[in-house]
Amino acid sequence: MTRIQISRRLLAFGRPLLVPLAVSVLFRVLQQCLGIALYGVGAWGVVRVVSGEPEVIGEIAVAMVVMAFAKGLFRYVEQYSGHFVAFKLLALLRDDFYERIEPQAPAGTEGGRSGDLLARVMKDIDRIEVFYAHTIAPALAAAVVPVISLTVLGTVFSPVVALVLAPFLIGVGIGVPWLSHRAAATAATELRRSRGEVSQHLTDGVQGIREVLAFGYGPRRLAELGALGGAGASAVGRLGRLIALRRGLNELLVAAGMIAVLFTGHAQGLGWQDIAITVAIGLAAFGPVLGVEEFVADLEQAFAAARRLWEITDRPPLVVDPGSPEPRPAGRSIAFESVTFTYPGGPAPALQDVSFTVPEGERYAVVGASGSGKSTLVSLLLRFWDPDSGRVRVGGVPVDRLGLGDLRDLVAVVGQRTYLFNDTVAANLRLARPAATQDELEAACRRAALHDTITAMPEGYDTVIGEMGERLSGGQRQRLAIARALLKDAPIIVLDEATSELDTHTEAEIQRQIDDLAEGRTLLVIAHRLATVTGAGRILVLDRGRLVEQGTHEELLARQDAYARLYARQADDLDRAAG
């Protein structure tokens, strides 16, 4: 994406704020014109005093004070409106980022690096602020103000002087930045990428601090961070050298321009008084175009940041709402019809030609070894992914014909690794039902055998549980996740290894509560421990993505096939552990 394309897109995004943006541009032009006028009036006053008219100094001083005050006021309005636009648009950019990234999840974001993603949404968007607050108004002023200055010089003093000065202004404002724009863009892109890598490395280090300490990984981790920082330092160094080169060339052009004005004015027969004023105005005219240098280096980083941002947001979602969704079905059955699915880049199908139906109100279980495709069933049921072939139905309606919100309202899932937010217990519970009352929260937690644990906490239900629920034990986190699903009170309940981290006594207690709650609801239990699903109405056995058996516990044991082997293996493991 070229700079022009990026600029057009950023400007289009800022269309709702054109009025304050126009105010910022207008007042920047006015305050810079007043700045040049101050130079001109000051030079004219000096000329008058030197020429033997000291009585005018009072009037000139008053005029300059008024102009300086107006210039300061215009500067305030310009800065206020410019930064209002910038920070308002940064908020809109973050909203837009979230709105675009949410439909991609989890299919479009799974396997991504959270630290790098965070760097894009925070630091890269912050860099785009340069475009709105420090580029648009300065760039337009750099084009308009010199034209006004040259017009005044050509009209009042000498057109030839104005024509001689023009190439030097163009060289400073356009020529010098153009000379190094490719190298600057490359260095800026490398710098933004390097900072994303550093952010990812730091995120990994903080989240895995226990492992870093336990395995003595600290020195190597620091060395890796130093290498990443070195790559960023190299890019900063290249940018610094380019900036120094540009500023040196600009100083040379300004000096050469003033010398050219001086000699041209003399050659045109201007008096020394007029020459002094033209030199002052010409020198001041370089101010707006020199402002280009102040933002051009940061502008390259803003363009690089915008590219990194749109690399993520411009990806098409893999799963989208249907154009004309079907009404929410009255039925609560689950059906998989010849479903085959392979994860992107996966070596083999996670599910292959899987077909089964869970009738409404029934309790079915899915078992199998790790990697057999059990959790993939849940992802396809919730339409986190779409199958490569076959169909998934809820209540007889294909899930790809239901609105995503309607579909996910029908299903409550408790996973093995449910995410908990760095918020209170109550706030984490209310993710399932924002309007839930305190009594309803407590009822759900009692069913999950968690209420007594919460009331023993310092702040009860207002206790902050830390990032990813780190202040809770593994069992407590799992029970909180179960309570959240119970609070949702959905007609279809999926337990994906939901009791895997609970002790036997607590697991049995919660299982009784789930059995009570599941009365009249469709229940799909995905389990690794077969002892937890022996009472299921039907057990589905997956092996390497294929449905190889189904039946009751007794029927499957009698067949002496895959299920019987799994059951015997787990019984042997328990016997060895007990011995």
Secondary structure per residue as TSV (DSSP state, phi and psi in degrees):
chain	resnum	aa	ss	phi	psi
A	1	M	-	360.0	124.5
A	2	T	-	-76.7	167.7
A	3	R	H	-62.1	-38.0
A	4	I	H	-64.9	-42.7
A	5	Q	H	-63.9	-41.8
A	6	I	H	-63.6	-44.4
A	7	S	H	-61.4	-43.2
A	8	R	H	-62.4	-41.7
A	9	R	H	-67.7	-41.1
A	10	L	H	-66.5	-38.9
A	11	L	H	-66.5	-40.1
A	12	A	H	-63.0	-37.4
A	13	F	H	-64.9	-31.2
A	14	G	T	-89.0	9.1
A	15	R	G	-57.2	-37.1
A	16	P	G	-63.5	-15.6
A	17	L	G	-115.1	31.7
A	18	L	H	-64.3	-34.9
A	19	V	H	-64.6	-55.0
A	20	P	H	-64.4	-28.1
A	21	L	H	-67.8	-41.0
A	22	A	H	-64.9	-37.3
A	23	V	H	-61.3	-42.9
A	24	S	H	-61.4	-45.0
A	25	V	H	-64.2	-47.0
A	26	L	H	-59.3	-47.2
A	27	F	H	-74.8	-23.6
A	28	R	H	-69.1	-43.9
A	29	V	H	-60.3	-44.4
A	30	L	H	-63.7	-45.6
A	31	Q	H	-69.2	-32.1
A	32	Q	H	-75.2	-34.0
A	33	C	H	-64.5	-39.3
A	34	L	H	-65.1	-35.4
A	35	G	H	-62.0	-42.6
A	36	I	H	-68.1	-39.3
A	37	A	H	-62.0	-36.9
A	38	L	H	-60.0	-44.5
A	39	Y	H	-59.4	-45.9
A	40	G	H	-64.2	-45.8
A	41	V	H	-65.3	-40.4
A	42	G	H	-61.3	-44.4
A	43	A	H	-65.0	-40.1
A	44	W	H	-63.7	-39.8
A	45	G	H	-63.7	-42.7
A	46	V	H	-61.5	-42.7
A	47	V	H	-61.3	-42.1
A	48	R	H	-65.2	-42.2
A	49	V	H	-65.5	-44.8
A	50	V	H	-64.3	-30.6
A	51	S	T	-80.2	4.4
A	52	G	T	95.1	27.0
A	53	E	-	-123.6	61.7
A	54	P	G	-65.5	-17.2
A	55	E	G	-67.8	-16.7
A	56	V	G	-83.0	-8.1
A	57	I	H	-62.6	-34.5
A	58	G	H	-64.9	-47.3
A	59	E	H	-62.5	-41.8
A	60	I	H	-65.7	-40.2
A	61	A	H	-62.9	-43.5
A	62	V	H	-61.0	-44.8
A	63	A	H	-61.2	-41.0
A	64	M	H	-69.7	-35.5
A	65	V	H	-64.1	-45.2
A	66	V	H	-61.5	-43.8
A	67	M	H	-64.9	-40.7
A	68	A	H	-64.9	-40.6
A	69	F	H	-63.4	-45.2
A	70	A	H	-62.6	-40.3
A	71	K	H	-60.6	-43.9
A	72	G	H	-63.3	-41.2
A	73	L	H	-63.7	-44.1
A	74	F	H	-63.0	-38.5
A	75	R	H	-62.2	-40.7
A	76	Y	H	-62.4	-48.1
A	77	V	H	-61.8	-42.3
A	78	E	H	-61.2	-48.0
A	79	Q	H	-66.3	-42.8
A	80	Y	H	-62.6	-50.6
A	81	S	H	-67.2	-38.4
A	82	G	H	-63.4	-45.6
A	83	H	H	-74.1	-29.4
A	84	F	H	-60.1	-46.7
A	85	V	H	-60.6	-46.8
A	86	A	H	-60.7	-51.6
A	87	F	H	-73.4	-30.3
A	88	K	H	-65.3	-41.6
A	89	L	H	-71.4	-31.1
A	90	L	H	-63.0	-41.4
A	91	A	H	-63.4	-41.3
A	92	L	H	-65.7	-37.6
A	93	L	H	-63.4	-40.8
A	94	R	H	-67.8	-40.0
A	95	D	H	-60.6	-44.2
A	96	D	H	-63.5	-40.4
A	97	F	H	-59.3	-47.5
A	98	Y	H	-65.9	-42.1
A	99	E	H	-62.6	-32.0
A	100	R	H	-84.6	-31.2
A	101	I	H	-81.4	-30.0
A	102	E	G	-60.9	-44.7
A	103	P	G	-66.0	-18.8
A	104	Q	G	-79.0	-20.4
A	105	A	T	-83.6	147.4
A	106	P	T	-88.6	-9.0
A	107	A	T	-59.8	-42.4
A	108	G	T	-83.7	-13.0
A	109	T	T	-114.2	-13.2
A	110	E	T	-63.0	133.7
A	111	G	T	88.4	-8.1
A	112	G	-	-75.4	168.3
A	113	R	-	-101.4	117.2
A	114	S	H	-64.1	-37.6
A	115	G	H	-64.0	-43.4
A	116	D	H	-66.9	-39.1
A	117	L	H	-62.3	-41.1
A	118	L	H	-65.1	-38.8
A	119	A	H	-62.9	-36.3
A	120	R	I	-68.9	-44.9
A	121	V	I	-74.8	-24.8
A	122	M	I	-102.3	-67.4
A	123	K	I	-71.4	-42.1
A	124	D	I	-67.7	-39.6
A	125	I	H	-65.8	-36.7
A	126	D	H	-60.0	-36.5
A	127	R	H	-66.4	-28.7
A	128	I	H	-67.5	-19.3
A	129	E	H	-54.7	-31.1
A	130	V	H	-57.9	-39.1
A	131	F	H	-63.8	-44.0
A	132	Y	H	-81.0	-41.4
A	133	A	H	-90.4	-28.2
A	134	H	H	-127.1	12.6
A	135	T	T	-125.1	-51.2
A	136	I	H	-61.6	-55.3
A	137	A	H	-64.5	-47.7
A	138	P	H	-60.0	-38.7
A	139	A	H	-66.1	-45.6
A	140	L	H	-66.4	-39.4
A	141	A	H	-64.9	-36.6
A	142	A	H	-64.8	-23.0
A	143	A	H	-89.8	-38.3
A	144	V	H	-82.3	-47.8
A	145	V	H	-62.3	-45.5
A	146	P	H	-60.2	-35.6
A	147	V	H	-62.8	-43.1
A	148	I	H	-62.8	-43.8
A	149	S	H	-61.6	-46.0
A	150	L	H	-64.3	-35.9
A	151	T	H	-64.0	-43.5
A	152	V	H	-63.0	-46.6
A	153	L	I	-60.1	-44.4
A	154	G	I	-68.9	-34.0
A	155	T	I	-80.5	-44.0
A	156	V	I	-86.9	-35.8
A	157	F	I	-114.9	-72.2
A	158	S	-	-157.2	123.7
A	159	P	H	-60.3	-33.2
A	160	V	H	-65.9	-41.7
A	161	V	H	-59.0	-42.9
A	162	A	H	-62.9	-42.4
A	163	L	H	-66.5	-35.6
A	164	V	H	-69.4	-37.6
A	165	L	H	-73.1	-30.8
A	166	A	H	-54.9	-47.7
A	167	P	H	-60.6	-32.2
A	168	F	H	-69.4	-39.4
A	169	L	H	-64.3	-42.1
A	170	I	H	-64.3	-39.8
A	171	G	I	-61.7	-42.2
A	172	V	I	-70.4	-42.1
A	173	G	I	-81.3	-29.4
A	174	I	I	-123.1	-48.7
A	175	G	I	-61.0	-52.6
A	176	V	H	-63.8	-47.6
A	177	P	H	-59.7	-35.3
A	178	W	H	-67.0	-33.6
A	179	L	H	-58.4	-34.1
A	180	S	T	-118.0	15.5
A	181	H	H	-67.3	-35.1
A	182	R	H	-67.7	-47.3
A	183	A	H	-64.2	-38.2
A	184	A	H	-66.3	-39.7
A	185	A	H	-64.1	-41.7
A	186	T	H	-63.3	-46.3
A	187	A	H	-64.7	-38.9
A	188	A	H	-65.7	-41.1
A	189	T	H	-63.0	-43.6
A	190	E	H	-63.4	-37.6
A	191	L	H	-65.9	-44.6
A	192	R	H	-64.5	-40.4
A	193	R	H	-64.5	-42.0
A	194	S	H	-62.7	-41.1
A	195	R	H	-68.7	-32.0
A	196	G	H	-64.6	-39.9
A	197	E	H	-64.7	-41.5
A	198	V	H	-63.4	-42.6
A	199	S	H	-61.6	-42.7
A	200	Q	H	-63.6	-42.5
A	201	H	H	-63.0	-42.5
A	202	L	H	-66.3	-40.6
A	203	T	H	-60.9	-45.8
A	204	D	H	-60.7	-41.9
A	205	G	H	-65.1	-40.2
A	206	V	H	-70.0	-44.9
A	207	Q	H	-68.2	-29.4
A	208	G	T	-106.9	30.2
A	209	I	H	-61.1	-34.7
A	210	R	H	-64.5	-43.6
A	211	E	H	-67.6	-37.5
A	212	V	H	-59.4	-44.8
A	213	L	H	-71.8	-42.2
A	214	A	H	-65.0	-33.9
A	215	F	T	-103.2	11.6
A	216	G	T	61.3	34.8
A	217	Y	-	-85.4	-4.8
A	218	G	H	-55.5	-54.0
A	219	P	H	-59.3	-41.3
A	220	R	H	-68.3	-36.8
A	221	R	H	-62.5	-42.3
A	222	L	H	-65.1	-37.9
A	223	A	H	-64.0	-41.1
A	224	E	H	-62.5	-42.6
A	225	L	H	-63.3	-38.6
A	226	G	H	-62.9	-38.3
A	227	A	H	-65.7	-42.5
A	228	L	H	-64.3	-41.7
A	229	G	H	-63.9	-34.3
A	230	G	H	-63.6	-38.2
A	231	A	H	-63.8	-40.6
A	232	G	H	-66.6	-39.2
A	233	A	H	-63.7	-36.4
A	234	S	H	-63.3	-42.6
A	235	A	H	-66.0	-40.4
A	236	V	H	-61.9	-40.8
A	237	G	H	-61.8	-42.4
A	238	R	H	-64.9	-41.8
A	239	L	H	-62.1	-41.2
A	240	G	H	-62.1	-42.6
A	241	R	H	-65.2	-39.1
A	242	L	H	-65.5	-40.6
A	243	I	H	-63.4	-44.6
A	244	A	H	-61.2	-41.7
A	245	L	H	-63.4	-45.4
A	246	R	H	-62.1	-43.0
A	247	R	H	-67.7	-35.8
A	248	G	H	-63.8	-44.1
A	249	L	H	-64.4	-37.7
A	250	N	H	-63.6	-44.2
A	251	E	H	-60.1	-40.0
A	252	L	H	-63.5	-42.9
A	253	L	H	-67.3	-38.2
A	254	V	H	-63.2	-46.8
A	255	A	H	-61.8	-43.9
A	256	A	H	-64.7	-37.2
A	257	G	H	-64.2	-41.0
A	258	M	H	-67.5	-39.1
A	259	I	H	-63.4	-41.5
A	260	A	H	-64.1	-41.1
A	261	V	H	-62.8	-43.4
A	262	L	H	-59.7	-50.6
A	263	F	H	-71.3	-36.0
A	264	T	H	-66.8	-41.8
A	265	G	H	-60.6	-41.0
A	266	H	H	-65.3	-43.0
A	267	A	H	-65.6	-28.0
A	268	Q	T	-83.8	1.6
A	269	G	T	80.6	19.0
A	270	L	-	-72.3	146.3
A	271	G	-	-72.0	164.4
A	272	W	H	-62.8	-28.7
A	273	Q	H	-65.5	-46.3
A	274	D	H	-66.9	-37.0
A	275	I	H	-62.8	-41.9
A	276	A	H	-60.9	-42.2
A	277	I	H	-69.0	-42.0
A	278	T	H	-64.4	-37.4
A	279	V	H	-64.5	-42.8
A	280	A	H	-63.0	-46.1
A	281	I	H	-65.1	-43.4
A	282	G	H	-61.5	-42.0
A	283	L	H	-63.9	-42.0
A	284	A	H	-67.9	-28.9
A	285	A	H	-65.8	-22.0
A	286	F	H	-73.1	-18.8
A	287	G	H	-54.8	-53.1
A	288	P	H	-61.9	-39.1
A	289	V	H	-75.8	-29.2
A	290	L	H	-67.0	-23.8
A	291	G	H	-63.2	-22.0
A	292	V	H	-60.1	-40.7
A	293	E	H	-62.6	-31.4
A	294	E	H	-67.4	-30.5
A	295	F	H	-110.2	-12.7
A	296	V	H	-66.2	-36.8
A	297	A	H	-67.0	-45.6
A	298	D	H	-67.5	-29.3
A	299	L	H	-64.3	-38.1
A	300	E	H	-61.3	-39.5
A	301	Q	H	-67.5	-35.6
A	302	A	H	-64.1	-41.7
A	303	F	H	-64.6	-42.8
A	304	A	H	-62.9	-39.6
A	305	A	H	-65.1	-40.9
A	306	A	H	-63.6	-40.9
A	307	R	H	-60.3	-46.0
A	308	R	H	-62.5	-37.2
A	309	L	H	-65.8	-46.8
A	310	W	H	-76.3	-18.9
A	311	E	H	-56.3	-34.7
A	312	I	H	-86.4	-51.2
A	313	T	H	-72.5	-23.8
A	314	D	T	-83.7	-3.8
A	315	R	S	-67.6	132.8
A	316	P	-	-71.0	137.0
A	317	P	-	-60.8	140.2
A	318	L	S	-77.0	-22.2
A	319	V	S	-130.4	126.2
A	320	V	-	-131.8	158.7
A	321	D	-	-64.8	143.2
A	322	P	-	-65.8	154.0
A	323	G	S	-62.1	-42.5
A	324	S	S	-128.0	85.0
A	325	P	-	-66.2	149.5
A	326	E	B	-73.1	153.7
A	327	P	-	-62.8	154.9
A	328	R	-	-59.8	127.0
A	329	P	-	-70.9	152.1
A	330	A	S	-78.8	-31.7
A	331	G	-	-74.5	161.0
A	332	R	-	-128.8	22.6
A	333	S	-	-78.6	161.8
A	334	I	E	-123.9	132.9
A	335	A	E	-138.8	132.9
A	336	F	E	-112.2	124.8
A	337	E	E	-119.3	101.7
A	338	S	E	50.3	48.6
A	339	V	E	-84.0	127.9
A	340	T	E	-125.8	135.0
A	341	F	E	-150.0	135.4
A	342	T	-	-126.5	129.7
A	343	Y	-	-66.2	144.2
A	344	P	T	-53.6	127.2
A	345	G	T	79.9	-0.6
A	346	G	-	-70.9	147.8
A	347	P	S	-74.8	-24.3
A	348	A	S	-152.6	161.7
A	349	P	-	-60.8	135.4
A	350	A	S	-74.1	-31.6
A	351	L	E	-134.8	141.5
A	352	Q	E	-137.9	111.8
A	353	D	E	52.2	51.2
A	354	V	E	-92.5	127.6
A	355	S	E	-135.5	130.1
A	356	F	E	-167.2	163.6
A	357	T	E	-134.2	131.7
A	358	V	E	-103.7	106.9
A	359	P	-	-63.0	155.9
A	360	E	T	-58.7	132.4
A	361	G	T	81.9	0.9
A	362	E	-	-95.1	161.6
A	363	R	E	-115.7	112.0
A	364	Y	E	-114.0	155.5
A	365	A	E	-127.2	147.9
A	366	V	E	-120.9	125.7
A	367	V	E	-129.1	164.2
A	368	G	E	159.5	167.1
A	369	A	S	-68.5	164.9
A	370	S	T	-59.1	136.2
A	371	G	T	84.2	9.5
A	372	S	S	-84.0	-9.4
A	373	G	S	108.6	11.0
A	374	K	H	-62.8	-51.3
A	375	S	H	-69.8	-23.7
A	376	T	H	-63.4	-32.4
A	377	L	H	-57.2	-42.6
A	378	V	H	-65.6	-43.3
A	379	S	H	-61.1	-39.1
A	380	L	H	-74.7	-35.0
A	381	L	H	-62.5	-41.6
A	382	L	T	-84.6	-0.8
A	383	R	T	60.4	40.3
A	384	F	S	-70.9	-29.5
A	385	W	S	-133.4	162.1
A	386	D	-	-108.6	141.9
A	387	P	-	-67.2	154.9
A	388	D	S	-68.5	-35.6
A	389	S	E	-152.7	161.9
A	390	G	E	86.3	-179.0
A	391	R	E	-139.6	150.8
A	392	V	E	-115.3	132.8
A	393	R	E	-124.8	147.5
A	394	V	E	-127.2	123.0
A	395	G	T	61.6	27.2
A	396	G	T	86.0	-7.9
A	397	V	E	-101.4	130.0
A	398	P	E	-58.0	136.1
A	399	V	G	-65.1	-24.8
A	400	D	G	-78.2	-1.5
A	401	R	G	-103.5	-1.9
A	402	L	B	-98.8	149.3
A	403	G	-	-63.3	141.1
A	404	L	H	-59.3	-38.5
A	405	G	H	-64.5	-43.4
A	406	D	H	-63.3	-44.6
A	407	L	H	-59.7	-47.9
A	408	R	H	-76.1	-18.9
A	409	D	H	-71.0	-25.0
A	410	L	H	-78.8	-17.3
A	411	V	E	-123.4	130.1
A	412	A	E	-110.1	126.7
A	413	V	E	-119.2	134.5
A	414	V	E	-117.0	115.0
A	415	G	-	-98.5	173.8
A	416	Q	T	-71.4	-31.2
A	417	R	T	-127.6	63.8
A	418	T	-	-69.3	135.0
A	419	Y	-	-79.7	134.0
A	420	L	-	-117.2	138.4
A	421	F	-	-90.2	156.8
A	422	N	S	-76.2	73.1
A	423	D	S	-149.6	-171.7
A	424	T	B	-75.5	165.3
A	425	V	H	-58.9	-45.6
A	426	A	H	-61.9	-42.7
A	427	A	H	-64.6	-38.8
A	428	N	H	-66.3	-36.3
A	429	L	H	-68.2	-40.3
A	430	R	T	-73.6	-1.8
A	431	L	T	-58.1	-34.2
A	432	A	T	-74.7	-36.2
A	433	R	-	-151.1	95.1
A	434	P	T	-57.2	-30.6
A	435	A	T	-91.9	10.1
A	436	A	-	-62.6	139.8
A	437	T	-	-81.9	168.5
A	438	Q	H	-61.6	-39.0
A	439	D	H	-62.0	-39.0
A	440	E	H	-68.8	-37.5
A	441	L	H	-60.9	-46.3
A	442	E	H	-66.5	-36.4
A	443	A	H	-64.5	-43.2
A	444	A	H	-63.8	-41.1
A	445	C	H	-70.1	-31.9
A	446	R	H	-64.7	-41.7
A	447	R	H	-62.2	-33.1
A	448	A	T	-90.3	11.4
A	449	A	T	55.8	42.0
A	450	L	-	-122.8	-14.3
A	451	H	H	-59.4	-45.7
A	452	D	H	-63.6	-37.2
A	453	T	H	-63.1	-42.3
A	454	I	H	-68.1	-43.9
A	455	T	H	-65.8	-21.0
A	456	A	T	-81.5	-8.9
A	457	M	S	-74.7	158.0
A	458	P	T	-55.8	-42.5
A	459	E	T	-111.3	12.6
A	460	G	G	59.7	-130.8
A	461	Y	G	-71.2	-10.2
A	462	D	G	-96.0	10.8
A	463	T	-	-73.8	129.7
A	464	V	B	-79.0	127.5
A	465	I	-	-94.9	-0.3
A	466	G	-	85.6	169.5
A	467	E	G	-63.8	127.6
A	468	M	G	57.6	26.6
A	469	G	G	66.9	33.4
A	470	E	T	-66.2	-18.7
A	471	R	T	-85.2	0.9
A	472	L	S	-109.6	154.5
A	473	S	-	-74.3	169.0
A	474	G	H	-59.6	-42.1
A	475	G	H	-65.9	-38.8
A	476	Q	H	-66.5	-39.2
A	477	R	H	-62.0	-41.6
A	478	Q	H	-66.8	-40.1
A	479	R	H	-67.6	-35.0
A	480	L	H	-64.6	-38.9
A	481	A	H	-65.1	-39.3
A	482	I	H	-65.5	-42.0
A	483	A	H	-61.3	-37.4
A	484	R	H	-64.0	-41.1
A	485	A	H	-69.0	-37.8
A	486	L	H	-63.4	-37.9
A	487	L	H	-65.7	-33.9
A	488	K	H	-63.3	-33.7
A	489	D	T	57.2	45.2
A	490	A	-	-80.4	155.4
A	491	P	S	-73.3	-18.6
A	492	I	E	-120.6	127.2
A	493	I	E	-119.2	130.9
A	494	V	E	-120.0	122.7
A	495	L	E	-108.8	107.1
A	496	D	E	-101.0	92.2
A	497	E	S	54.4	39.1
A	498	A	T	-69.1	-24.3
A	499	T	T	-112.0	21.1
A	500	S	T	-67.2	-25.8
A	501	E	T	-103.0	13.5
A	502	L	S	-102.6	151.0
A	503	D	-	-72.7	165.9
A	504	T	H	-60.7	-42.5
A	505	H	H	-64.0	-48.7
A	506	T	H	-65.9	-38.8
A	507	E	H	-59.8	-43.7
A	508	A	H	-65.1	-38.9
A	509	E	H	-65.2	-45.6
A	510	I	H	-68.0	-35.7
A	511	Q	H	-61.2	-37.8
A	512	R	H	-63.6	-41.2
A	513	Q	H	-64.9	-40.5
A	514	I	H	-65.9	-40.0
A	515	D	H	-59.8	-41.6
A	516	D	H	-64.1	-45.3
A	517	L	H	-66.1	-34.5
A	518	A	T	-73.0	-6.2
A	519	E	T	-57.5	117.7
A	520	G	T	84.0	-2.0
A	521	R	S	-111.1	159.5
A	522	T	E	-87.2	128.9
A	523	L	E	-125.8	124.6
A	524	L	E	-118.3	117.2
A	525	V	E	-109.2	121.3
A	526	I	E	-104.1	121.7
A	527	A	E	-139.7	150.7
A	528	H	S	-99.5	-36.8
A	529	R	-	-85.4	112.0
A	530	L	G	-67.2	-25.4
A	531	A	G	-61.8	-21.5
A	532	T	G	-83.7	-8.1
A	533	V	S	-125.0	12.5
A	534	T	T	-63.5	-23.5
A	535	G	T	-91.4	5.2
A	536	A	S	-66.7	148.1
A	537	G	S	-61.9	-31.6
A	538	R	E	-154.5	141.5
A	539	I	E	-117.4	127.8
A	540	L	E	-103.1	130.1
A	541	V	E	-110.2	118.7
A	542	L	E	-102.4	142.9
A	543	D	E	-144.8	113.5
A	544	R	T	53.6	43.2
A	545	G	T	84.3	-0.6
A	546	R	E	-111.7	145.1
A	547	L	E	-84.7	106.5
A	548	V	E	-99.4	-22.3
A	549	E	E	-152.6	155.4
A	550	Q	E	-156.8	146.0
A	551	G	E	161.6	-175.7
A	552	T	-	-77.1	169.4
A	553	H	H	-56.7	-47.2
A	554	E	H	-65.8	-41.8
A	555	E	H	-62.3	-42.9
A	556	L	H	-69.6	-37.9
A	557	L	H	-63.7	-38.5
A	558	A	H	-65.5	-27.8
A	559	R	H	-73.8	-20.3
A	560	Q	T	55.3	44.7
A	561	D	S	-119.1	-140.5
A	562	A	H	-57.1	-48.3
A	563	Y	H	-61.9	-44.5
A	564	A	H	-61.1	-39.1
A	565	R	H	-66.3	-42.5
A	566	L	H	-60.6	-43.9
A	567	Y	H	-65.2	-42.9
A	568	A	H	-65.3	-39.6
A	569	R	H	-63.8	-42.8
A	570	Q	H	-68.5	-35.3
A	571	A	H	-64.6	-39.5
A	572	D	H	-64.0	-40.9
A	573	D	H	-62.5	-40.5
A	574	L	H	-66.3	-39.7
A	575	D	H	-63.9	-41.2
A	576	R	H	-66.4	-39.6
A	577	A	H	-65.2	-39.4
A	578	A	H	-68.8	-34.5
A	579	G	-	-73.4	360.0
